[in-house]
Amino acid sequence: MKLILSTHNVTLTKAIEDHVLDKLDKLDHLDRWAVDARVTLEHDHKRLPEKQFSCSIRLGVRGPDLFAIHADEDLYTAIDKVAKKIEQQIRKRHSKRKARKHKQAARGKQRLKDNGL
Protein backbone atom coordinates (compact mmCIF):
# COMPACT_ATOMS: atom_id res chain seq x y z
CA MET A 1 0.00 0.00 0.00
CA LYS A 2 1.27 3.44 -0.93
CA LEU A 3 1.36 5.97 1.93
CA ILE A 4 1.12 9.74 1.66
CA LEU A 5 1.69 11.36 5.05
CA SER A 6 1.26 15.12 5.35
CA THR A 7 1.37 17.41 8.36
CA HIS A 8 0.16 20.91 9.15
CA ASN A 9 1.77 22.68 12.13
CA VAL A 10 3.02 19.33 13.45
CA THR A 11 6.63 18.20 13.56
CA LEU A 12 6.76 14.69 12.18
CA THR A 13 8.89 12.64 14.55
CA LYS A 14 9.97 9.06 14.14
CA ALA A 15 7.63 8.00 16.95
CA ILE A 16 4.58 9.59 15.29
CA GLU A 17 5.49 8.08 11.93
CA ASP A 18 5.95 4.62 13.50
CA HIS A 19 2.59 4.93 15.26
CA VAL A 20 0.83 5.81 12.00
CA LEU A 21 2.59 2.98 10.14
CA ASP A 22 1.61 0.50 12.87
CA LYS A 23 -2.06 1.49 12.56
CA LEU A 24 -1.96 1.31 8.76
CA ASP A 25 -0.39 -2.15 8.87
CA LYS A 26 -3.41 -3.35 10.84
CA LEU A 27 -5.75 -1.76 8.28
CA ASP A 28 -3.77 -3.33 5.45
CA HIS A 29 -4.20 -6.71 7.13
CA LEU A 30 -7.99 -6.22 7.18
CA ASP A 31 -8.28 -5.09 3.55
CA ARG A 32 -5.43 -6.35 1.41
CA TRP A 33 -6.90 -4.67 -1.68
CA ALA A 34 -6.23 -1.18 -0.35
CA VAL A 35 -4.30 0.80 -2.95
CA ASP A 36 -3.15 3.86 -1.02
CA ALA A 37 -3.61 5.74 2.23
CA ARG A 38 -3.49 9.50 2.66
CA VAL A 39 -2.93 10.55 6.27
CA THR A 40 -3.13 14.19 7.32
CA LEU A 41 -2.05 15.30 10.79
CA GLU A 42 -3.00 18.83 11.89
CA HIS A 43 -2.50 21.02 14.93
CA ASP A 44 -4.73 24.09 15.21
CA HIS A 45 -3.88 26.48 18.06
CA LYS A 46 -7.16 28.40 17.71
CA ARG A 47 -9.49 25.47 18.43
CA LEU A 48 -10.66 24.34 21.82
CA PRO A 49 -7.96 22.47 23.76
CA GLU A 50 -10.03 19.26 23.52
CA LYS A 51 -9.88 19.37 19.70
CA GLN A 52 -6.50 20.87 18.87
CA PHE A 53 -5.03 17.84 17.13
CA SER A 54 -6.83 16.22 14.23
CA CYS A 55 -6.05 13.24 12.05
CA SER A 56 -7.75 12.23 8.83
CA ILE A 57 -7.29 9.10 6.75
CA ARG A 58 -8.48 8.52 3.20
CA LEU A 59 -8.06 4.88 2.25
CA GLY A 60 -8.14 4.22 -1.49
CA VAL A 61 -9.89 0.94 -2.22
CA ARG A 62 -11.83 -0.50 -5.13
CA GLY A 63 -15.10 1.38 -5.27
CA PRO A 64 -15.71 4.44 -3.11
CA ASP A 65 -12.79 5.51 -0.93
CA LEU A 66 -13.07 5.24 2.83
CA PHE A 67 -12.61 8.46 4.80
CA ALA A 68 -12.56 9.29 8.49
CA ILE A 69 -11.49 12.26 10.59
CA HIS A 70 -11.17 12.74 14.33
CA ALA A 71 -10.03 15.64 16.53
CA ASP A 72 -8.71 15.23 20.07
CA GLU A 73 -6.45 16.85 22.64
CA ASP A 74 -3.70 14.28 22.01
CA LEU A 75 -2.33 13.43 18.56
CA TYR A 76 -1.80 9.74 19.34
CA THR A 77 -5.39 9.40 20.56
CA ALA A 78 -6.67 11.08 17.40
CA ILE A 79 -4.65 8.63 15.27
CA ASP A 80 -6.01 5.66 17.24
CA LYS A 81 -9.64 6.81 17.00
CA VAL A 82 -9.51 7.56 13.27
CA ALA A 83 -7.90 4.17 12.59
CA LYS A 84 -10.71 2.52 14.55
CA LYS A 85 -13.31 4.40 12.46
CA ILE A 86 -11.70 3.20 9.22
CA GLU A 87 -11.51 -0.34 10.60
CA GLN A 88 -15.26 -0.25 11.30
CA GLN A 89 -15.93 0.94 7.76
CA ILE A 90 -13.81 -1.91 6.34
CA ARG A 91 -15.65 -4.48 8.46
CA LYS A 92 -19.06 -3.08 7.45
CA ARG A 93 -18.09 -3.17 3.79
CA HIS A 94 -16.83 -6.74 4.10
CA SER A 95 -19.98 -7.98 5.82
CA LYS A 96 -22.17 -6.31 3.18
CA ARG A 97 -20.28 -8.15 0.43
CA LYS A 98 -20.52 -11.41 2.31
CA ALA A 99 -24.27 -10.98 2.86
CA ARG A 100 -24.77 -10.22 -0.82
CA LYS A 101 -22.97 -13.45 -1.83
CA HIS A 102 -25.03 -15.53 0.60
CA LYS A 103 -28.25 -13.93 -0.64
CA GLN A 104 -27.40 -14.74 -4.27
CA ALA A 105 -26.49 -18.34 -3.38
CA ALA A 106 -29.77 -18.78 -1.47
CA ARG A 107 -31.70 -17.43 -4.46
CA GLY A 108 -29.96 -19.93 -6.75
CA LYS A 109 -30.77 -22.81 -4.43
CA GLN A 110 -34.40 -21.71 -4.28
CA ARG A 111 -34.65 -21.66 -8.09
CA LEU A 112 -33.26 -25.19 -8.31
CA LYS A 113 -35.72 -26.35 -5.68
CA ASP A 114 -38.65 -24.67 -7.48
CA ASN A 115 -37.68 -26.31 -10.78
CA GLY A 116 -37.64 -29.73 -9.13
CA LEU A 117 -33.90 -30.38 -9.55
Contacts in CASP RR format, 6 or more apart in sequence:
PFRMAT RR
TARGET T0000
AUTHOR 0000-0000-0000
METHOD contacts of the structure
MODEL  1
MKLILSTHNVTLTKAIEDHVLDKLDKLDHLDRWAVDARVTLEHDHKRLPE
KQFSCSIRLGVRGPDLFAIHADEDLYTAIDKVAKKIEQQIRKRHSKRKAR
KHKQAARGKQRLKDNGL
1 24 0 8 1.000
1 28 0 8 1.000
1 34 0 8 1.000
1 35 0 8 1.000
1 36 0 8 1.000
1 37 0 8 1.000
2 35 0 8 1.000
2 36 0 8 1.000
2 37 0 8 1.000
3 21 0 8 1.000
3 24 0 8 1.000
3 36 0 8 1.000
3 37 0 8 1.000
3 39 0 8 1.000
4 36 0 8 1.000
4 37 0 8 1.000
4 38 0 8 1.000
4 39 0 8 1.000
5 12 0 8 1.000
5 17 0 8 1.000
5 20 0 8 1.000
5 39 0 8 1.000
5 41 0 8 1.000
6 38 0 8 1.000
6 39 0 8 1.000
6 40 0 8 1.000
6 41 0 8 1.000
7 40 0 8 1.000
7 41 0 8 1.000
7 42 0 8 1.000
8 40 0 8 1.000
8 41 0 8 1.000
8 42 0 8 1.000
8 43 0 8 1.000
9 42 0 8 1.000
9 43 0 8 1.000
9 44 0 8 1.000
9 45 0 8 1.000
10 16 0 8 1.000
10 41 0 8 1.000
10 42 0 8 1.000
10 43 0 8 1.000
10 53 0 8 1.000
10 75 0 8 1.000
12 41 0 8 1.000
16 41 0 8 1.000
16 75 0 8 1.000
16 76 0 8 1.000
16 79 0 8 1.000
19 76 0 8 1.000
19 79 0 8 1.000
20 39 0 8 1.000
20 41 0 8 1.000
20 79 0 8 1.000
23 79 0 8 1.000
23 80 0 8 1.000
23 83 0 8 1.000
24 37 0 8 1.000
24 39 0 8 1.000
24 83 0 8 1.000
26 83 0 8 1.000
26 87 0 8 1.000
27 34 0 8 1.000
27 37 0 8 1.000
27 59 0 8 1.000
27 83 0 8 1.000
27 86 0 8 1.000
27 87 0 8 1.000
27 90 0 8 1.000
28 34 0 8 1.000
30 87 0 8 1.000
30 90 0 8 1.000
30 91 0 8 1.000
30 94 0 8 1.000
31 59 0 8 1.000
31 61 0 8 1.000
31 90 0 8 1.000
31 93 0 8 1.000
31 94 0 8 1.000
33 61 0 8 1.000
33 62 0 8 1.000
34 59 0 8 1.000
34 60 0 8 1.000
34 61 0 8 1.000
35 60 0 8 1.000
35 61 0 8 1.000
35 62 0 8 1.000
36 59 0 8 1.000
36 60 0 8 1.000
37 57 0 8 1.000
37 58 0 8 1.000
37 59 0 8 1.000
37 60 0 8 1.000
38 57 0 8 1.000
38 58 0 8 1.000
39 55 0 8 1.000
39 56 0 8 1.000
39 57 0 8 1.000
40 55 0 8 1.000
40 56 0 8 1.000
40 57 0 8 1.000
41 53 0 8 1.000
41 54 0 8 1.000
41 55 0 8 1.000
41 75 0 8 1.000
41 79 0 8 1.000
42 53 0 8 1.000
42 54 0 8 1.000
42 55 0 8 1.000
42 56 0 8 1.000
43 52 0 8 1.000
43 53 0 8 1.000
43 75 0 8 1.000
44 51 0 8 1.000
44 52 0 8 1.000
44 54 0 8 1.000
45 52 0 8 1.000
47 71 0 8 1.000
49 73 0 8 1.000
50 72 0 8 1.000
50 73 0 8 1.000
51 71 0 8 1.000
51 72 0 8 1.000
51 73 0 8 1.000
52 71 0 8 1.000
52 73 0 8 1.000
53 71 0 8 1.000
53 72 0 8 1.000
53 73 0 8 1.000
53 74 0 8 1.000
53 75 0 8 1.000
53 78 0 8 1.000
54 69 0 8 1.000
54 70 0 8 1.000
54 71 0 8 1.000
54 72 0 8 1.000
54 78 0 8 1.000
55 69 0 8 1.000
55 70 0 8 1.000
55 75 0 8 1.000
55 78 0 8 1.000
55 79 0 8 1.000
55 81 0 8 1.000
55 82 0 8 1.000
56 67 0 8 1.000
56 68 0 8 1.000
56 69 0 8 1.000
56 70 0 8 1.000
56 82 0 8 1.000
57 66 0 8 1.000
57 67 0 8 1.000
57 68 0 8 1.000
57 69 0 8 1.000
57 82 0 8 1.000
57 83 0 8 1.000
57 86 0 8 1.000
58 65 0 8 1.000
58 66 0 8 1.000
58 67 0 8 1.000
59 65 0 8 1.000
59 66 0 8 1.000
59 67 0 8 1.000
59 86 0 8 1.000
59 90 0 8 1.000
60 66 0 8 1.000
61 93 0 8 1.000
66 86 0 8 1.000
66 89 0 8 1.000
66 90 0 8 1.000
66 93 0 8 1.000
68 82 0 8 1.000
68 85 0 8 1.000
68 86 0 8 1.000
68 89 0 8 1.000
69 82 0 8 1.000
70 78 0 8 1.000
70 81 0 8 1.000
70 82 0 8 1.000
70 85 0 8 1.000
71 78 0 8 1.000
72 78 0 8 1.000
72 81 0 8 1.000
END
